[in-house]
Amino acid sequence: MSISFYMDENVHGAITNGLRLRNIVVLTVQEDDRIGISDPEVLNRATELQRVLFSQDDDLLAEAKSRQTRSIRFPGLVFARQSRVSIGTCIRDLEIIA
């Protein structure tokens, strides 16, 4: 079973394109016509679609932690800090996860 990703709107398009070149199923917030929705709404949408959320937004870490603390289920969150991880590394790591 492979993992499908829901990409937060702040994720560089090259990461999404690189994953697609590797046949990994990806849907972006932009493609889903959800630009500008709040972090809780992004995580709600990923849950609704049963996709793991990939984000580079620190605020989503707090939202995920809050949900874990309250035992609210969601498919998962993969986080990479933009300033510390290259695009290529993100693609490789996400490919391994998928």
SULURCOR-V296047 format. One record per backbone hydrogen bond with DSSP energy under -1.0 kcal/mol. CO is the residue of the C=O (numbers start at 1). NH is the residue of the N-H. E is the energy in kcal/mol with one decimal. If there is no record, write none. Layout:
BEGIN
CO/NH/E, CO/NH/E
END
This chain:
BEGIN
4/52/-2.3, 5/27/-1.9, 6/54/-2.6, 7/29/-2.1, 8/11/-1.7, 12/15/-1.5, 12/16/-1.1, 13/17/-2.8, 14/18/-2.3, 15/19/-2.1, 16/20/-2.2, 17/21/-2.1, 19/24/-2.1, 20/23/-1.9, 25/5/-2.5, 27/7/-2.7, 28/32/-1.6, 29/34/-2.4, 30/33/-1.7, 34/37/-1.8, 38/42/-2.2, 39/43/-2.3, 40/44/-2.3, 41/45/-2.5, 42/46/-2.4, 43/47/-2.0, 44/48/-2.6, 45/49/-2.3, 46/51/-2.7, 52/6/-2.6, 53/78/-3.1, 54/8/-2.7, 55/80/-1.6, 57/60/-1.2, 58/62/-1.2, 59/63/-1.8, 60/64/-2.6, 61/65/-2.5, 62/66/-2.3, 63/67/-2.1, 64/68/-2.4, 65/69/-2.6, 66/70/-1.7, 67/72/-3.3, 68/71/-1.4, 76/53/-2.4, 78/55/-2.4, 81/84/-1.8, 81/85/-1.5, 86/90/-2.3, 87/91/-2.5, 88/92/-2.5, 89/93/-2.9, 90/94/-2.9, 91/95/-2.3, 92/96/-2.0, 93/97/-2.2, 94/98/-2.7
END
